[in-house]
Amino acid sequence: MTQAAELRELHDEELENRLAEANQELFNLRFQHVTGQLDNYARLSEVRREVARVNTLLREREIAAAEAAEAEAAGGHVAPPTPEAQDAEKSKRRARVLASRRRAEAEQADKEPTDG
């Protein structure tokens, strides 16, 4: 299993190669699963996580490059977000958390046996 710290040391080209290899392995594992030949079901999760890690790192680098280009275009200065924008982001985050909790509670209530 590849850790994110190890992946961060790789160049973009190597990460893209890793991503292609992991996607191919994931395809093969899914194929084995469907045909009943898969011995290690945990490997499916491991490979999915590796794909997610690599995609996350590639996206982080893409965002960092865009921010650097934006900073360069702005003369080396990027304005920090306004307090209103920060408050709006906090409100959105809070709403997502509350919605997630409500869904989890509803699922839990559905699983509990009813006396009746």
C-alpha positions in Angstrom: 0.0 0.0 0.0 1.4 3.4 -1.0 1.3 6.2 1.5 0.6 9.8 0.5 4.0 10.9 1.8 5.7 8.5 -0.7 3.5 9.7 -3.5 4.3 13.4 -2.8 7.9 12.7 -3.7 7.0 11.6 -7.2 6.8 13.8 -10.3 3.5 14.4 -12.1 4.5 12.0 -14.9 5.2 9.2 -12.4 2.0 9.9 -10.6 0.0 9.6 -13.8 1.8 6.3 -14.5 0.8 5.1 -11.0 -2.7 6.2 -11.6 -2.9 4.3 -14.9 -1.4 1.2 -13.3 -3.8 1.4 -10.3 -6.8 1.9 -12.6 -5.8 -1.2 -14.6 -5.3 -3.2 -11.5 -8.7 -2.1 -10.2 -10.3 -3.2 -13.5 -8.6 -6.6 -13.2 -9.7 -7.0 -9.6 -13.3 -6.1 -10.5 -13.2 -8.6 -13.3 -11.9 -11.3 -11.0 -14.6 -10.4 -8.5 -17.4 -10.8 -11.0 -16.0 -14.1 -12.3 -15.6 -15.4 -8.7 -11.8 -15.7 -8.9 -10.9 -12.9 -6.5 -9.1 -14.2 -3.4 -8.3 -10.9 -1.6 -11.4 -8.7 -1.4 -9.5 -6.2 0.7 -7.2 -5.4 -2.2 -10.2 -3.8 -4.0 -10.4 -1.2 -1.2 -6.7 -0.7 -1.1 -6.5 0.0 -4.8 -9.5 2.3 -4.8 -7.8 4.3 -2.0 -4.6 4.5 -3.9 -6.4 5.8 -7.0 -8.1 8.4 -4.7 -4.7 9.4 -3.2 -3.1 9.9 -6.6 -6.1 11.8 -7.9 -6.0 14.0 -4.8 -2.3 14.8 -5.2 -2.7 15.6 -8.9 -5.6 17.9 -8.1 -3.6 19.6 -5.3 -0.8 20.3 -7.7 -3.2 21.5 -10.3 -4.7 24.0 -7.9 -1.3 25.1 -6.6 -0.2 25.8 -10.2 -3.4 27.8 -10.9 -2.9 29.8 -7.7 0.7 30.5 -8.5 -0.3 31.7 -12.0 -3.0 33.8 -10.5 -0.6 35.3 -8.0 1.9 36.0 -10.8 -0.7 37.7 -12.9 -1.8 39.8 -9.9 1.8 41.0 -9.4 2.6 38.5 -6.7 -0.3 39.4 -4.4 -3.5 37.5 -4.0 -6.1 39.1 -1.8 -7.3 37.0 1.1 -11.0 36.0 1.2 -13.3 38.5 2.6 -14.9 37.8 6.0 -18.3 37.5 4.3 -16.9 34.8 2.0 -15.4 33.0 4.9 -18.7 33.1 6.8 -20.6 31.8 3.8 -18.1 28.9 3.4 -18.5 28.1 7.1 -22.3 28.1 6.8 -22.1 25.8 3.8 -19.8 23.4 5.6 -22.1 23.4 8.7 -25.1 22.7 6.5 -23.3 19.7 4.9 -22.4 18.4 8.3 -25.9 18.7 9.7 -27.4 17.1 6.6 -24.9 14.2 6.9 -25.9 13.7 10.6 -29.6 13.7 9.8 -29.0 11.1 7.1 -27.0 8.9 9.5 -29.7 9.3 12.2 -32.4 8.4 9.7 -30.5 5.3 8.5 -30.0 4.3 12.1 -33.7 4.7 12.9 -34.5 2.6 9.9 -32.2 -0.2 11.1 -33.7 -0.3 14.7 -36.4 -2.9 15.2 -39.8 -1.5 16.0 -42.0 -2.9 18.8 -45.5 -3.2 17.6 
